[in-house]
Amino acid sequence: MAVQFTILGSGSGGNCAFLEAGETRLLIDAGFSARQIRERLASIGRAPEGLTGVLVTHEHGDHIQGLGTLCGKLGIPIYTNRFTREAIERQFQHRLQFRIFETGAAFTVGDVEVQTFSVPHDAMDPVGFLLRTHAGNLGFLTDLGHATKLILERVRPAQVLVLEANHDLQLLQNDTKRPWSTKQRILSRHGHLSNDAAAEVAAELAGGSLGRIYLGHLSRDCNRPELARKIVAARLAGIGANHIQLESTSQEHRCETLTLGPAAVAVSASAPVAAATAGDACPA
């Protein structure tokens, strides 16, 4: 059974990814409008009606924007913890079907084992995921102020990692659109990872089975894809971890579909978009 993974979009204004393992089809977060999610799924030949469920990391709008319409109309199960469910219910009037897990617990959805762990972020009970499939493991680390030893250990088995690289420190400090209080929140230990912090996380995990990193959740105003890649690549090169492939994500466009195999880095030959070069963000 093929296992395919597509980041439908990632940025400070919207995040959503799609994983297909056998008959199991999951969204990880739903941070775009229901219409946008439907269109991006259609671009890879899929539809929301075929979804098995949606895994939710936390309740911020850039991760749940389309959740109410999408899951309310189609009755798609939403997998989340209790505090996040309560926060979601306060935001939507739709009747939603929740499947509640305890943070730190593992559970199975079809052909995917979902391992959950707490992450430090300014939300009710935010989590990261390690998704285990027969073809490889995927880790999700978005929206966290710092990476604890426990977090690093939980995602160490991943061959593919979605890793937040939210901002460049200098660009954030020079930004005139954000008040100092907002900058303090972003820079706090419950805020967001900078490019430099992401580089350190990548270096910590480089000695394991990691083969590909998607740099996600980039700020539109306070980061640049080429800058994030440069900083993370330099740190990896400094420890000789040149085997790890880096790819930037985009909020405007989905990424090419990745087919997981023994090395979990092969681009699907059936993907309807051209493969990105090492220096490109995910193409349209």
N, C-alpha and C positions, 0 to 999 in steps of 0.2 A: 504494500500500500504506500503510495507516494505521500510525503509530508511536504506541504508547501506553505510558505510564509510571505506575506506582503504587508509592508507598512503602507497603509492608505493615506497617511499624512501625519506629520509630527511637527509641532512648533508651539510657541507660547499662546497661540490662539486656538489650537485644536489638535487632538491626538486620537488616533484610531489605527489598529492593526488587525490583520486577519490571518488566522491559522487554520489550515485544513489538514487533518490527519485521518486518513480513511474516510469514514462516513461522518466524522466529527468536524464541525465548522464553527469556529469561535471568533468573536470580536474581542479584542483587548481594548477596553474603553470605547466610548462612542462620542468623541468630542467635536464632531461636525454635525451639521443639520442632518435630519433623516434623509433629505433629498440628496445631499452631498454624499452621504455614505452609500446610498443606493447607486448613485452614478459611478462612484469609484469601485464598488463591487462589480458593477456591470462591465467595467473596463477589463476585468479579469474573468468575465464570464460567470459571475456569481450573482446571487440576489439575496436580500435579507430574509426572504421566505425560507431559505435553506439553512438558516443559522440554527445551531444547536443551543447557543447561549451567548451571553456577554459577560466577560470578566471585568470588574470595575476596580481600579486602584484606589480612587477616592472621589469625593463629590464635587470638586471644582468644575466650573462650566466648561473649561477646555478639555474635559474628559467625559462629560455626560450630556453635552448639549442636545444630541439627537436621541437620547435614551428614552424619554417619555413617549415621543411620537412613534419611534421605531418599535419599541418593545410593547407599548401599550396597545397599538393597533394589531400587532402580529402575535402577541402572547409569547414573546421570546423570554425565556428565563434569564434573570439577572443574578449573577453570583457575586455576593458582596458580604461584608461583615455587618453586624447589627447597627453599629453607630453610623456607618456610611449609608445603610439603608434608610435610617431615620432622617438623615440629612437630605437624601434624594427625595424622600416622600414629601418633605417640606417644600421642595422646588417644583414638583409636578402634580397635576390633578389627575393624571391618568391612573388607571388601575393596573398595577404592575405585579408581575410574578417574580418573587425573590426566592433565591436559594441561599440560605445563610450559612457562612462558615465562620469558625473561630480563627482570629488572626494567629498565625503560627501553625495552623493545621494544614493537612494535605487531604485532597479529595480527588475523585476521578470524574471526569466528564467524557463519556464515550471512550475514545482511544487516547485521551490525554490525561496524565496525572498532573494536578495543579498543586504546587507547593507554595504556601504563602508565608510572608514574614513582614514584620513591622518596619516601616521606614520613618525617619524624622522629617516631618513636613507639617505645615500649619493647616492641617485638616483634622477631621474628627478622629479617624483611625486609618490612616493611609497605609497601603501595603505595596510590596513588590511581589513579583511572581517568578518562580522557576517552573517552566512547562516542560514536562518530560514526555517524549514520544519515542516510538521504537526506532526512529531514524536519527534522533539527536535531541538535545535540550536547548531551550531558549530562556534567557533571563531578561527581566524587565526592571530597570532601575530608572524611573522618571520621577521628578518632583521629590527631591530629597536634599536636605541641607548639608549632610555629610554622610559618609559611608562608614558604619560601624564594623567591627570585626565580625559580628554575627552576620551582617548583610553580605560581606565579602565571602564568608564561608557558605552561605546559602546559595549564592549564584556561581560559585566556583565550578560546579559541574557543567555549566553552560558552554556549548560550542558557539552559540550566537547570542550576543548581548545588545539590547537596546539601552543605551546609556545616556543620561542627561548631560548635555553640555550647554547650559542655558545662556551664559553670558561671559563676556570678556571683562575682566575687572576694570581696566582703564576706560572702556567704552561705557560701562555702567556708571562709573564715577563721574564721567564727563557728560552724561545724559542730562538734558535740561527739561525733559518731559515728566520725569518722576520726582516727587518730593523726597527729601532725605529719609523720611519715615518709611517710604516704600523701598528705598535702597537698603535700608537697614534690615527690613524683613527679608529681602532677597538674599542678602549676605549672611543672614543669621544661620545658626545650626539647624533651624527648621525651615529654611528657605529653599534655595536652588543651588545646584552644583555649577561652579565656574568651569571654564575650559581647563584651567590648571588643576582643579580638583578632579575633574573627569580624567585627566591624564594620569593622575596618581592612582585612581581606581583601576584604570586600564593596566597600569604597570603592576599593581598588586595581583591582578588576575592573569597576567600574561604567562605565568609558569604552568597553568593548568591546561585544559582542553580547548580553550578559547581560540577560535579561528576567524571570527568576524565581529566587528563592532559597528552598530549603527549609532551615530551621534544624533541624539534627538532633543526635542523640546528647546530648540534654539530661539532666542529672543530676536524678534524682527529688528529692534532698534539697537540692542546692546551686544550683538554678536554678528559674525559673518561665517558662513560655512567653511571658507578656505582658511580662516583664522583658527577655528576650532580644530580642523584637521591638522593644521600645521603644528599646533601645540601638542596635541595628543600623539601625532606621528613622531615628533622629536623626542618625546619622553620614551616611547616604545623603542625607537632606534637606539636610544642611549643605553638600553639594557639588552639590545640584540634581539628584540622581539619583532623582527621584520616579517614574520609569517602571518601576523594578524592583519587582516584586511579592514580598512576603515572606509566608511561610507557616511556621507551626510544625508540627513532626511530633509524633507521640505514640507511646509504646511500647504503649499499650493498644489503639489503634485504627489502622486503615489510613487513608491519605489518599485523597481522591477521585482518580479516574483523570485523567491529563493527556494530551491528544492533542497531539502535536507538529506544528506547522505552521511557516510562515515566521517567526512571532514566538515560537513555542514556548511559548505561555502559555495556549492555549485549553483550557478544561475540556471533557472529553468529554460530549456530550449523552446518551450511552448509559450513563454511569456510574450505578450503582444507588444512589448516595448523593447527598444534596443538596450543593451547592457550599458551601464554607466562606466565611464573610465574612472581610474583611481582618484582623479581630482574633481569629479562632478558630483553635484547633489543629485538626488533621485530625479530622473527625468519624467517628463509628462508621458 
